[in-house]
Each structure stands twice: as C-alpha cells, then as structure tokens.
C-alpha cells in the first residue's frame, strides 16, 4: 500500500485525507467558500508607514494586510496606480482610496485578516502562471538535472514575453503539448481576470479559486498516488471529466466508494482524526510528544515516557528522539501547523547524536509540500522551525476557545478564588449601602471559605457593621461570585428574587465588565441540569481589583 487520497463529501463539509503507507499524513477540511487563491479588486483603506504595510478592503469582514514587499512595480488592467507604484516607501507607492488587484495568500486566522499580495499566481496541473513577473522556475521536487533543464527550456519557449511561469512537479516527463495546453488555459483565465477587473468597482471578487476536491486533483493527484477514493457519485463523475482534459492516464485510479459504512470509518481515517486533536501523542516505543499552542508559536515537547531502553541512557534518548522526528513532522503536516514551531528534544550530550537527529528531521520535512525552514539544533535540544501556512490549521477549523476558561486552559483554583473573595468582601462590605449582603459562590469555593468555620465572617461583620450571608450555588463559574444587597438579612431573599443582583467576574479585562440585561445562558443551562431555575437576572460584570 503506497499513497492514497480519501474524499468524504457532505452537504455542509468536504474532507480529504492523504494516506502514505496506510498512515494519515494530511487532512484538508472545507466549509463554505475558499478564500486563499482568490483574486480581488481592492481599495486601499489605510497606509501605515511605520509598519511598511497597508490594509486593503477586499469586501471581507476584516481588511486584508499588504506588506510593502508584496507590491509589484507594473500597472495592471483596471487599477488606479501612480507612476511611483513600485518604487520608494509604502506611502509613496500607495494612497488611501486607490484601487489595486490583489490575491489572497493566507486566509484570515483568529483576529487577523487575510494576507494579500499584488504578485498574482494562477496554478494549473503542470504550470503556475505568474503574469506580474518575468521568471521561469522548476519545482525543486524534480531532482533530475536533465529533466529540469528540458522543462525550463520548454517553459521559456512557450511563455509569452514578460510572463512568468513555474513548472510543477506533475510536469516531470510531460511532453510539450501538455505544457502548451496548460499555458493556453491559464492565459485565458488571466485575460478573464483582467476583463472583470476593468468592469468592476472595488471591493470586488474577480477570480474564485477552485473548491477542495478540484484543488486536490490539481495539486495532489499525481502519478505517485495509487488510489483516489470518493464517496460521492457526482464528485466522482466531475473528477473523471476533469482528468479527461489533462491527465486521462489517472482516471482508472479514481474509485467510487459504495459501502454502507462511512468512508472515513471504513478506512480508519476517523479514528486517526480523533488522535490528531489530542495534546499528547504516543510513540510506538512508549515515549510521547506533547503539542501545545500559544499566541506566538507552537511548542512540541519530546519525552521518554514509558520507554526505559535496553543499553544506556544516551542510546535511549537518541532512539526516542529519532522516533519522535517522524511523528513530529507527521503531526505538523496533519494539523497544518504554521508559523514558528519550537521542538524540545530530550537533551543529548553527544554532538554526533545531535547531528543525527537534525539530519533525520531535515530528511523528514522534505516530504512536506509547504515551505519549511529548520534552524540548528542547540546544546539544550531545541530546534526552531518555521513553516508557511495558507489555510486555517486543523485546530482552528475544528475547535474554538473553551467558553469556560476562554482558551487559557486553566482557571483560578478554588483556594485562590476563596482568598480573593475574602479580600474583596472586606472592601465591598465597607462600601455597601444596605445593611446586609448575600454572597453566592461555586460550591468548591464555598467549601474553602467555610471549612475553617465562620469566624472570619463574624470578624468582618463586627468591623463593618454589616451582616453577611454566604452560600454555594450549583452551576456557577468558579471565577464568579454573585452579590445581593438589602437593608436587612430578612430582605435578602426578596432582593434576590427581584433580580437586584450584581455579578462579579474575577480576572477579566476591564473591557469585559459590561452591564447585561439578558439571562445568563451558561448559568441557566447549569441550573436546569440540577433541577433549579432562577428568574431573569440583571447583572453587572466588572473587574475586581486586589484588596
């Protein structure tokens, strides 16, 4: 079993898995319309000299980011550009309101908008047309020097003057007519883009890149793929028709899946997909790697785990690190992790062992289609990797920040919260207008507050002259406390029923401290689960400062 592509088509989602020797190495998920590869006629919204960049309105929710290095020099049809459009500082090249043609090179991620370039690239099966540069290139994956020279000469002879082209890996062994057909097709596409640009007002979409299945056929389905399995009759026929126009020899490798069991379950992909979302990934030897994401980078830690080795410690560490290399690269590809990746291998004292691990890592990343750069392995076992990413990674597509901890992965402990509540109540009792205060907290926080008796409560009451009632509330967030104020203890329950409550959320930003008039959905769901219901609450969310 060599290389396979498995496609699962659903009305709301398309998933494509790539298996190498039966092991899942890539997963692509598409929901809705793709953005990367699209070409827009945009309008410059802001020019920021201090960042050497501009923000361009292309009709999306957030403006797209354009760096000065991604601004070409020549003018294209439909653009409004000055003579200085590719020269000098960013403020000399662009002005607010100017209309330019841009292509999305990186989809919006998190709070960041899309990244765009003015250097357009249009891919087909054998070639990538670059109408804004004068360049001929050949894929680095084609290693035979004679073949590289042949393809470069063919591409140079076929391309129109001033038009750039890159010969793709699939072109290895292709004849002149196949490349000429790709040129003809791509030039027609580019002419249509220019025509639409002339007749459009920014912001406007002038070219929509292919959907996932067709992109897979164009970019991944090459001669090294033994089988392409599709579970949709309609998509199967579309792929057959598409291949008939440029790679008819691959049509017999496309198969329609007719089984009753979902294709991802039948092929074991679903099970592997569940593992791909785990933080800890086990190695066959008993060691494991741990994948953690931060705002700035992704950290991958290597541990021996259950593996104790057979000879000496140095050999145990080397074997674990070497085994981890393949799994680390597979997880990076599978999760489509981009940006800065820091790998913490187990410390190796031997320089020869460090070189061996680094060589294995460099060899493993050669199988990655994305651009990867590896920085040298340090004496501490740290390797810095940078990887280009175009689409949202698996984590962003399939998960969202936890609504309880807001993506932090941790919350204040019950003990910490209890101590903060005691400090804050001292201040709140002093400033309370009523004579009594009811405080509701998470049950574990309540246990911490009352575990040593109620002496501290009586002490607070004597200090402030106010009465204090403390009780637990099922379903409450551990970092919240609710306050009800009344003239006397007897009036606290009536005040709570009437909705005269304040909600204090510990450890939040001031911007999150807002007045809420609607019911707290999280609280209502939790209370329903334990058979309790409260009426509508009027809540004030605000930051609590230290004591």
N, C-alpha and C positions, 0 to 999 in steps of 0.2 A: 504494500500500500504506500503510494507516494503522496502526491498533493491533490487535495480535493477542495471544492467550493460547494458549500451547502447554503441554499437560499430558502428562507421561510417568509412567505408573503401573507400579510394580514391587512385588512382594510385600513387599520389605523397605524400600522407599523410594518416596516420591512427590515429583516435581519439577514445578514450574510456572514457565514463563518468560513474561515480558511483553516483547513487541517493539513498538517505536514507530518507524514508518517503516523497518522491517526491521532496526532496531538493538536489541540486547538491553539493556533498561534495568532490569529487575528479575528476580530469581531467588529462588524460595521452595523450600526443601527440608524435608521432614518425614520423620522416622524415629521410629517409636514414637508414643506418645500426646502430644498437645499439652498444655502447661501454662498458657500465657498465656490469660487469659479465664476460666479455671476458677474456680468459687466453692467455698470450703471452710468448714466449721465448724472453727475452730482453737482451740487452747488457748494462752494467753499463757505462754511459757516463761521469759522474762526481761524486766524493765523497767529501762532504763538512763537515769536522769535526766540524766546528763552528755552523752548523745548525743540527748536528747529523742526517744527511739525505744524500740521493744520488739521482741523476737523471738517469733514465733508458730509453734508446732508445728502444721503442717498435714498431717503424715504423709509428708513428703519426707525425703530424706537429710539436708538441712540445714534449719534453721529459717528461716522467712521474715522479712524485715525490714519493720517497720511504723513509719513516721515519724509524729510527733505531728500533723503537718498533714494526714495521711490518716485521721484519726479523726473520724467524724461525731458528731453530738450525740444523735440519737434512737436508741431501742432497737428492734431487730428481733425477729421471732419466733424463739424457740429460743436467744436469747442470755442470758447471765448478766452483766448490767451494773448498775453502781451509778448513783445519781442524778447523780453528777459525771461521767458517761461522756463528755461532750464539752466539759468545762469545765476550766480550770486547767492545771497542769503534767502531764506524762506520768504521774508517779507518782500523781497524783490521779485520773487517768482510767482507768488500768488496774492490775490486780493480777495477780500470778503465779497461774496456775491458772484464770483467768477464760476463759469460752468466748465467742468472738465470730465473726461472719460476715465473711469477707474474700475479696477477689478478687485473683488474680494479675495484676499489671500489667506485670511484667518477669520473664522466665524466668531461672533460675539460670545464671550465667556464670562460668566459671573456678572460683575458690574461693568465690565469693559465692553465697548462697542467693537464692531468689526475692524479689521485692519485691511487697508486697501493699497494698491499700487497703480501707477499710471502705465506701467510696463505690462501690456496685455499678453497673455499666453493662451492659445487655443489648442487643446490636445485632440488628437485622433488616435487611431490604433497604432500606427507606425511612426507618426511625427507629431511634434508640438510646434505650431506656428507662432512666431513672435514678431508681429508686424511693426513693432516700435523699435526694434534693434537690428543692427546689421551683423549677424553672427551665425556660425554653423558649429554645432556641437554634436557629440555622440555619447550615448549613455555609458557611464563608467562600468556598468554591469556587462557590457560587451568587452571581453578581455582580449580577444584575438586581434593582434595588431593589423594583420592584413584585412580582416573584415572591417575594422574601424576605418581604415584608410579608404576601402571601397565605398562604404556608406557615406563617408564625409564627401568624397568626390561626387557621388550621385546626388546628394542633397545640394551641394554647391552648384551643380549644373542645372538642377531642376528649379531652384528657387528664383523668384523674381528679384531684380536688383533692389537692394536696400531692405529686403525682408529677411528676418532671422528664422532659424529652424533648429530644433534639436531632434536627433534621431533616437527613437525609443528602443528599449531592449527587445521588444517584439519584432523589430525590423531585422534582427540578425538572420541572415540567409534569404531575406526578401529580395525580389527582383525589382528592376527599375520601374516597371509598370505599376506595381503595388504602391511604391512611394509616390509616383506621379498621380495616382488616383487620390491618395491622401492629400497631396498638395492642392489638387483641383477642388476637392470638397472643402478644405479649410479656407481657401481663398474665397469661395462662395459665401461661407459663413461670415468671414470678416467683412466682405462687401455689404452683406445684410446688416451687420452691426453698424457700419458707418452710415448706411442709409437711415436706419432707425434713429441714430444719434442726431442726424441733421433735422429730422422731423419731430424731435421730442423736446420738451421743456423739462429742465431739471426740477426735482429729482425724478428719474425715470429708469426702469429696468429695460435695457436694450438687448441683453443676452442672458438666457436662463441655462445654466449648466444641466447636464443630464441627471436623472434620478438614479438612485443607488444601483439598481440591477444593471442598467446600461453603463454606468461608470465602471462597475465590476467587469463587465465584458470588455470595455475599452482598456482598462488599466491593469487588470489582474489575470484575465483568462488568456494565458499564453500557452505555448507548446509544452511547458513543464507541468501543466495541470492535467491530471488523468481523468477526472470526472467533475462535472458541474451538475449538481442535483438540485432541482427546483420543484417546489410543491404546488405550483400554480400553473394550470394548463394555459392560461392567457399569457403569462410571462414566459413560459416555456416556448410558446409559438413566436413571441416577439424576439426572443433571443435567437431562435433559429433563423428568423428572417434577417435579423441584424448581421449575424455571422455570414449569411449567404452573400452579403455585399462586399466583404473584405477578408474573411477567413473561413471559407467553406470547409476546409480540411478539419476544422474543430467541431463541426456540427455533430458528428457521431459521439462526441464525448459529453454532450448535453443530454441529461436524462430527466424524465418527468417522474416524480415520486407519487405513487398511488396508494401507499399504505394508509391504514386507519389510524395508527399511532402517529402523533405529530412528528414531523421530520427531525426536529431538533432532539426530541426524546429518543427516537429510533437510532440516531447516530451518536448519542451520548453528549451532544453539544450542550443541552440544557443543564446537565449535571456539572459540566466544566464551567459553564457560565456562572453558576452559583458560587463555585470556588473562586472565580475571578474577582468577586466582590469582597472576599474575606481579607481581613487585615493580615492574618498570619497564613503563610503558605508553607506546607511541609515538604521537605525533600525526601527522596527515597531512603537515604541513609539514616534518617531520623533527625537531621538538622532542620532548620527552618529559616525563612526570611520573613521580615515584618515590613509592611509598606505603610508609611504614614505621609499624609499630605499636609502642607502648611500653605499660607498665602504666597510665600516666596518660592518654595521649592518642594520637591518630593524626596523623602528620605527612605532608603531601603537598608535595613539592618540585617546582617547575617549572624546566625547563632548556631552552635553545635547541637543544641537541644538534647535529644536522647542519644545522639551518636557519641560513643566513647573511644572509637578507634581500636586498632589492633597492635600497633607497634609503639610509636612515641607521640608526644603531643604535637610536634611540628608536622608530622605526617597527617595526623587527624585534622589539624587546622587547614592544611593545604588541600586535602581531599574535600573537606566541607566547602571551602571557598571555590574550588573548581566546579563542584556540583552546583553550587549556587549561581555561578555565572550564567549557565544556560537558562535556569529558571528565572533569573532576574531579567534577562533580555526578553524572554517569552512574556513575562508579566508586563514589561514596558510596552511591548507591541500589542499585547492583548488588551490592556487597559488604555492604550494610546496615550500614554503619559508624555507630556511635552514640557518645554522649559528647562529649568535646572533640576537635575537629579543627582542626589548625593548618596553614594553607596558606601556603607561602612562595613568593609570586610573584617573578618577576625584578624587581629594583629599577627603579622608574620615577621620573625626576626631575620630570616634568610632572604637576601637580595635575590637569589635565584628563584625562590618560591614566589616573590612579588612579581618578578618579570614573567613567570609562567602564568600567573593569574591574569595579569594585564594582557598578555598575548592572547589568552583564551577569550577574554572579553572583547578585544578588538576583532577577533575572528567571528565571534557570535553576532556582533552588531552588523556585520556585512550582509546578513540576511534581511535586515530591516530596510524597507523602501524609503523611510523617512531619513532626512539628513541627521546624522549623529556625530558628535564630536566628543572624544574622550580625553580628559586631562590626566596626567601621570598619576600613578598610584603612590601615595605618600607613605612614609615610615609608619604612620598610625593606621594604615589600611584604608584610607579614604580615597575615593575616586569621584571626581566631578564629571558629570555627563551633561551635555546639552543636546536636546532633541527638538527638531522642528515639528510643530503640530498645526494642522489646518482645521480639523473638525473638533467638536467637543469630545472630550475623553469619556470613557465608559462611566466614570464616577459622576460626571455632570449630567449625562444623559439619563442614567437610571436611578440616581439618588438626588435628594435635596437635603439641606441642612436640617438637623433634628429640631423640631419646634420646641422641645423641652429645654435643651441646652444651647440651642441656636448655633449648632455646629462646633461648639467648643470641645465637645467630647467629655466634658466634666462639669459638675455643678458644685456649689458650696456644700460641704459636708453638714450633716445635722448639727454636729458640735459647733462648727464655725458659725452657722446660722443662729444657733441658740445664744452664743456670746454676743453677736451683733444685735439681736433682738433686745437683750438685756441692756446694752449700751444705749440703743436708740429709744427705748421706752423711758429711760430716765429723762431724756430731753423732751419727749412727746408729752409726758405727764406734766412737766413744768409749763408747757405752752398750751395745754388743753383748756378750752373754755368751759367745758362741762365738768361736773364733779366726779364722773365715773368713766372708765374706759374698758371696752371689751376687746381683747386681742385674740384672733384665731390664727393658728399656725399649722403646719404639716404635723401629723401625728408623731413622727420621729423627733422633730424639733421640740414638740410639746413634752415628750418623754425626757429629753435632755434638760429642759427648763425646770421640770418638776421632780426630777429624780432625786435631788438632794433636799427635798422639802420646799415649803413656800416661804421660808424666812426672808429671802431677798425681796419677795413681793410685799410682805408686810413692811420691810425696811423702806422700800420705795414709797409706799403709801404714807408712812409717817414723815418722810422727807418732803413730800409734795402736797400732802393734804388731800389727795385724790384717791378714789377707790379703783382697784384694778382687778378685772376678771380675765383669766387665761384659759382657753380651751382649744382642743385639737379639732381639725376639720378634715374629713376624708377627701381625697382627690385634690387637695391644694398643692400647688407647686412648692417644692422645698425652699425656694428662694423668695417666697411671698409671705406677707402677713397682712391680715385684714383688721382694720380698726373700726370700732363703732363707739361714738361718743354720746353721752346722755347726761342729764342733770344729776341723776342718781342711779344706783345699781338696779333699782326696780324698773327703770325706764330703758335699760339696755336692750332687752329683747324686743320691745316695741320699736326702738330705733333701728334695730337690725332688720325687722320685718318691713319697715317703711322704706328701706333702701338707703338709709343715711350712713353709707359705709365709705371708707377710703381703702384703696388697695395700694400697698407699698410693694414695689418690686425691687429687690436688693440687687446691687451690682449691675445696673443698666446705665446706658448713656443718658445724659440729660435730654437728648432729642427724643428718647423713647418715653419720657414722662409726660403723657398726654391724658386729657380727660376723656373717658369712654362712657357712652350712653347706652350701647347695646349690651346684651348679655355676654358673659364670658363663656365662649363655646367650650373651651377646654375644661372649665370648671363644671359646666352643665353636663357634659358627657361623663366626667368622672363621678359626679354625684348620682347620675342616673344608674351607673354601674353598681352602686352600693345602695340603691333604693331610696335616695334622698333627693329632694328638689327644693330649691330656693326660688324666690321670685326674681323679678328684674333687678339688677344691681346697678347703681350709679357709682362708678369707680374713678378714683383719681390715681394715676400711675406717676410716681415721681421718685427721683433718686434720693436714697438715704445716705447722708454723709456719715463719716465716723464720729462717735461720741461726742 
